[in-house]
């Protein structure tokens, strides 16, 4: 139970230890239920304002700590990299083969049909002077994706 008290004190540093112990006692030793009691303000001697302030400080401290770790690591879309470590390579290879055989040709075909807008540009180059150029009727005639 002492470990649960210390965990709750670290989560709610502004809540007096006596209230944390009271919450644990009311929750019959369940830390999860004690958290619910502390958040709801149903612990004798606690006020909702004190608990809200404590929760806000704990969340801010957690956000500060996360910010000090640097930018978040990429998650490769919605897939956790640790998940990929547990996927059999034959499954990944089969999926890549399906994408290469079906999806890539479809994308390549669609990209060839995309009309590219005409451009009319002017660049002022200090050594050469103004350079004007235009392009129209440009299209993708070939696209290969290995």
C-alpha positions in Angstrom: 0.0 0.0 0.0 2.9 2.3 0.6 4.0 2.1 -3.0 0.5 3.1 -4.0 0.6 6.1 -1.6 3.9 7.2 -3.2 2.6 6.8 -6.7 -0.5 8.9 -5.9 1.5 11.5 -4.1 3.7 11.9 -7.3 0.5 12.2 -9.4 -1.1 14.7 -7.0 1.8 16.6 -5.4 -0.5 19.3 -4.0 -2.9 17.0 -2.3 -1.9 16.4 1.4 -0.6 12.9 2.1 -3.4 12.4 4.6 -6.0 12.9 1.9 -4.1 10.5 -0.4 -4.1 7.9 2.4 -7.8 8.5 3.1 -8.6 8.0 -0.6 -6.7 4.8 -0.7 -8.5 3.6 2.5 -11.9 4.5 1.0 -10.9 2.7 -2.2 -9.9 -0.4 -0.2 -6.3 -0.2 -1.5 -7.2 0.2 -5.2 -5.0 3.0 -6.7 -7.3 3.3 -9.7 -10.4 3.9 -7.5 -8.3 6.2 -5.3 -7.5 8.3 -8.3 -11.2 8.5 -9.2 -12.0 9.6 -5.6 -9.3 12.2 -5.6 -10.4 13.6 -9.0 -14.1 13.6 -8.0 -13.3 15.4 -4.7 -15.1 12.7 -2.7 -12.3 12.4 -0.2 -12.9 13.8 3.3 -11.0 17.2 3.6 -10.4 17.7 -0.1 -11.8 20.4 -2.3 -12.4 20.1 -6.1 -10.4 23.2 -6.7 -7.4 21.8 -4.9 -7.6 18.6 -6.9 -8.1 20.4 -10.2 -5.1 22.5 -9.5 -3.1 19.4 -8.6 -4.1 17.7 -11.8 -3.3 20.7 -13.9 0.2 20.9 -12.3 0.8 17.2 -12.9 -0.3 17.5 -16.5 1.9 20.6 -17.0 4.9 18.8 -15.5 4.3 15.8 -17.8 4.1 18.1 -20.8 7.2 19.9 -19.8 9.0 16.6 -19.4 7.8 15.4 -22.8 9.0 18.7 -24.4 12.4 18.4 -22.9 12.9 15.0 -24.6 12.9 16.7 -28.0 10.5 16.3 -30.9 8.3 13.2 -31.0 9.6 10.3 -32.9 7.8 9.5 -36.2 5.2 6.9 -35.9 5.1 5.9 -39.6 1.5 6.8 -40.1 -0.7 5.1 -37.6 1.6 2.1 -37.1 3.8 1.9 -34.0 7.3 0.8 -35.1 7.4 -1.8 -32.3 4.4 -3.4 -34.1 6.4 -3.7 -37.3 9.2 -5.5 -35.4 6.8 -8.3 -34.6 5.5 -8.7 -38.1 6.9 -11.7 -40.1 9.0 -10.4 -43.0 7.2 -12.7 -45.4 4.0 -10.9 -44.6 5.6 -7.6 -45.2 7.2 -8.8 -48.5 3.8 -10.1 -49.7 2.2 -6.8 -48.9 4.9 -4.9 -50.7 4.6 -7.2 -53.7 0.8 -6.6 -53.8 1.4 -2.8 -53.6 4.0 -2.9 -56.4 1.8 -5.1 -58.7 -1.5 -3.3 -58.1 -1.2 0.1 -56.4 2.0 1.5 -58.1 0.8 1.0 -61.7 -2.6 2.6 -60.8 -0.8 5.7 -59.2 1.6 6.0 -62.1 -1.3 5.9 -64.6 -3.2 8.6 -62.7 -0.1 10.8 -62.4 0.3 10.7 -66.2 -3.2 12.0 -66.6 -2.8 15.0 -64.2 -2.8 18.2 -66.3 0.2 20.4 -65.3 -0.6 24.1 -65.3 1.0 26.5 -67.7 3.5 28.9 -66.2 4.8 32.3 -67.2 7.7 33.4 -65.1 10.2 36.2 -64.9 13.5 36.0 -62.9 15.7 39.0 -62.3 19.3 37.7 -62.4 21.8 40.3 -61.4 24.5 39.2 -63.8 22.3 38.5 -66.8 19.3 40.8 -66.3 15.7 39.8 -66.5 15.0 36.3 -67.8 11.4 35.5 -68.9 10.1 32.0 -69.8 6.9 30.1 -70.1 5.8 26.5 -70.3 2.5 25.2 -71.5 1.3 21.8 -72.7 3.6 20.0 -70.3 2.6 16.5 -69.3 4.1 13.4 -67.7 4.9 11.1 -70.5 6.7 8.3 -68.5 6.8 7.5 -64.9 8.6 4.5 -63.4 8.5 3.5 -59.8 10.8 0.6 -59.0 
